Amino acid sequence: MAEWTEIKIEVESEDAERAEAAAHMAAPYGIYVEDYSSLEAEVLEIANIDLIDEELLNKDRSKVIIHIYISPEDNPAEALAFLRERYTAQGIKFKITDGSCMEEDWLNNWKKYFNPIKVGDRILIRPSWRDDYEPDGRAVLSLDPGIAFGTGTHETTRLCLEALEKHIKPNDRMLDVGCGSGILSVAAVLLGAESALGVDIDEMAVKTARENAALNGVGEKIKVIHGNLTDRVSGRFDVIAANIVADAIILLSEDIKSFMADGAVYIMSGIIDSRADEVKKSVEKSFDIIEEYLDNGWCCYVAVKK
């Protein structure tokens, strides 16, 4: 494997776009950008689950680091000189360092932040490229969300997963309302459900959910459809999960009953604590809440029909 030169350019976040444009002129390949200014939002957009390594969370949000990789056939010294001249002329404050690295290393550098994580008692979530883990009898859920990944789950999703593992039984049919990346549908099937149906109004979420189902080898047991719940879904389900937002849960409360089989449980998450009492009051018109999960300002309710 060939030895390449890695050039690191640190700039202020407001100069990132101009600095990256110049970097592409110096080397139109082998570039990646460390920009943590909107880390949490990007994680949720890509994966709908907050799996961020603590090391990433502690990164300086005011700085951006651009990594450029120069092949042995090219001239690293020329690229360095060009960048220094360009940034100085543009009035961009910068810090440049360089060193050697193997091609294999820079292709996989970002993956070092992504670690398998245990959720509840029965689930292990792992980056799809990580094989160095012990399942310890847990259901292994693989995700491949890109650079936004890490070691801890967002409370809303984790609380849902913990409730799911408690209530899913063999042969259950599961409905995932606002399925996002499909992680709850996949988890339900891996935990023993016979099938899962996911529905989401976002076409990209539907595509991602289908990909995640296939990645975990359960694509034949999971159906994902695009559209609104009441317009596109029919039938009754043993477990229904809605990891959405407080307003949507309040609006859905009446409709959900018609999708519940006898003895079904309804898991609601994504409820910030400041709205918890409001949601509870609305839900209890039609349901008995049998469990409450609370963590770091987020609530999850498990309910059955009155």
Residue pairs with C-beta under 8 A, 6 or more apart in sequence:
1 102
1 103
1 104
2 71
2 72
2 102
2 103
3 72
3 100
3 101
3 102
3 103
4 30
4 69
4 70
4 71
4 72
4 100
4 101
4 102
4 103
4 106
5 69
5 70
5 76
5 98
5 99
5 100
5 101
6 67
6 68
6 69
6 98
6 99
6 100
6 101
6 106
7 26
7 67
7 68
7 69
7 70
7 76
7 79
7 80
7 83
7 96
7 97
7 98
8 65
8 66
8 67
8 68
8 96
8 97
8 98
9 19
9 23
9 65
9 66
9 68
9 83
9 87
9 94
9 95
9 96
10 63
10 64
10 65
10 94
10 95
10 96
11 19
11 63
11 64
11 66
11 87
11 92
11 93
11 94
11 95
12 62
12 63
12 64
12 92
12 93
13 35
13 37
13 61
13 62
13 63
13 64
15 64
15 92
15 93
15 94
16 33
16 35
16 64
16 66
18 90
18 92
19 64
19 66
19 87
19 92
19 94
20 31
20 33
20 66
22 83
22 86
22 87
22 90
23 31
23 66
23 68
23 83
24 31
25 82
25 86
26 68
26 79
26 82
26 83
26 86
27 68
27 69
27 70
27 74
27 79
29 69
30 68
30 69
30 70
30 71
30 106
31 66
31 67
31 68
31 69
32 67
32 109
32 110
32 147
33 64
33 65
33 66
33 67
34 59
34 64
34 65
34 66
34 67
35 64
36 56
36 59
36 60
36 61
37 61
37 62
37 64
39 52
39 56
39 57
39 59
39 61
39 148
40 50
40 52
42 148
43 49
43 50
43 51
43 52
43 145
43 148
43 149
43 150
44 50
44 154
45 148
46 145
46 146
46 148
47 143
47 145
47 146
47 148
47 149
47 181
47 183
48 157
48 180
48 181
48 183
48 205
48 208
49 125
49 143
49 145
49 153
49 154
49 157
49 181
49 183
50 152
50 153
50 154
50 157
51 114
51 117
51 125
51 143
51 145
51 148
51 149
51 150
51 151
51 152
51 153
51 154
52 148
52 149
52 150
52 151
52 152
53 113
53 114
53 115
53 149
53 150
53 151
54 150
54 151
54 152
55 113
56 113
56 150
67 106
67 109
68 79
69 101
69 103
69 106
70 76
70 79
76 98
80 96
80 98
83 94
83 96
84 94
84 96
87 94
110 147
111 127
111 129
113 149
113 150
114 127
114 129
114 130
114 149
114 150
114 151
115 127
115 130
115 150
115 151
116 124
116 125
116 126
116 127
116 130
116 133
117 124
117 125
117 126
117 151
117 152
117 153
118 124
118 138
119 125
119 153
119 158
119 161
119 162
120 158
120 161
120 162
120 165
120 166
121 138
121 165
122 137
122 138
122 139
122 165
122 191
123 138
123 139
123 141
123 161
123 165
123 187
123 190
123 191
124 133
124 135
124 136
124 138
124 139
124 140
124 141
125 141
125 142
125 143
125 153
125 183
126 133
126 140
126 141
126 142
126 143
127 142
127 143
127 144
127 149
128 142
128 143
128 144
128 215
129 144
133 140
139 187
139 190
139 191
140 190
141 183
141 186
141 187
141 190
141 216
142 212
142 215
142 216
143 149
143 181
143 183
143 212
143 215
144 212
144 215
145 181
153 161
155 295
155 296
155 297
155 298
156 243
156 269
156 270
156 271
156 298
156 300
157 183
157 184
157 243
157 269
158 295
159 269
159 293
159 295
159 298
159 299
159 300
160 184
160 241
160 243
160 267
160 269
160 300
161 183
161 184
161 187
162 293
163 241
163 267
163 269
163 291
163 293
163 300
163 302
164 184
164 187
164 188
164 191
164 239
164 241
164 267
165 187
165 191
167 239
167 265
167 267
167 302
168 174
168 188
168 191
168 192
168 193
168 239
169 192
169 193
169 238
170 192
170 193
170 194
171 193
171 194
172 188
172 192
172 193
172 194
172 237
172 238
172 239
173 193
173 194
173 195
173 196
173 197
173 235
173 236
173 237
173 238
173 239
173 261
174 184
174 185
174 188
174 189
174 193
174 195
174 196
174 197
174 237
174 238
174 239
174 240
174 241
175 196
175 197
175 199
175 233
175 237
175 239
175 240
175 241
175 259
176 182
176 184
176 185
176 188
176 196
176 197
176 198
176 199
176 241
177 199
177 229
177 240
177 241
177 242
177 244
177 252
177 256
178 199
178 200
178 201
178 242
178 243
178 244
178 248
179 185
179 198
179 199
179 200
179 205
179 206
179 209
179 224
180 200
180 202
180 205
180 208
180 209
180 243
181 205
181 208
181 209
181 212
182 198
182 205
182 208
182 209
182 210
182 212
182 213
182 222
182 224
183 212
184 196
184 198
184 241
184 243
185 196
185 197
185 198
185 209
185 213
185 222
185 224
186 196
186 212
186 213
186 216
186 218
186 222
188 196
188 239
188 241
189 195
189 196
189 213
189 216
189 218
189 221
189 222
190 216
190 218
193 221
193 238
193 239
194 221
195 221
195 222
195 223
196 221
196 222
196 223
197 222
197 223
197 224
197 225
197 233
197 235
197 237
198 206
198 209
198 222
198 223
198 224
198 225
199 224
199 225
199 226
199 227
199 228
199 229
199 232
199 233
200 206
200 209
200 224
200 226
201 226
201 227
201 228
202 226
203 226
206 224
206 225
206 226
209 222
209 224
210 219
210 222
210 224
213 219
213 221
213 222
213 224
225 232
225 233
226 232
229 252
229 255
229 259
230 255
233 259
235 259
236 259
236 260
236 261
236 264
237 259
237 260
237 261
237 264
238 261
238 263
238 264
238 265
239 264
239 265
239 267
240 256
240 259
240 260
240 264
240 265
240 266
240 267
241 267
241 269
242 248
242 249
242 252
242 256
242 266
242 267
242 268
242 269
242 270
243 269
243 270
244 252
244 269
244 270
245 270
245 271
246 270
246 271
246 272
246 275
246 278
246 279
249 268
249 270
249 271
249 279
249 282
249 283
250 278
250 279
250 282
250 283
253 282
253 283
253 285
253 286
253 287
254 286
256 266
257 286
257 287
257 305
260 266
260 305
263 304
264 304
264 305
265 290
265 302
265 303
265 304
266 287
266 302
266 303
266 304
267 300
267 301
267 302
268 279
268 283
268 300
268 301
268 302
268 303
269 293
269 298
269 299
269 300
269 301
270 298
271 279
271 298
271 299
271 300
271 301
272 297
272 298
272 299
273 294
273 297
273 298
273 299
276 299
279 299
279 301
280 289
280 301
283 289
283 301
283 303
286 305
286 306
287 303
287 304
287 305
287 306
288 303
288 304
288 305
288 306
289 301
289 302
289 303
290 302
290 303
290 304
291 301
291 302
292 299
292 300
292 301
292 302
293 299
293 300
293 301
293 302
294 300
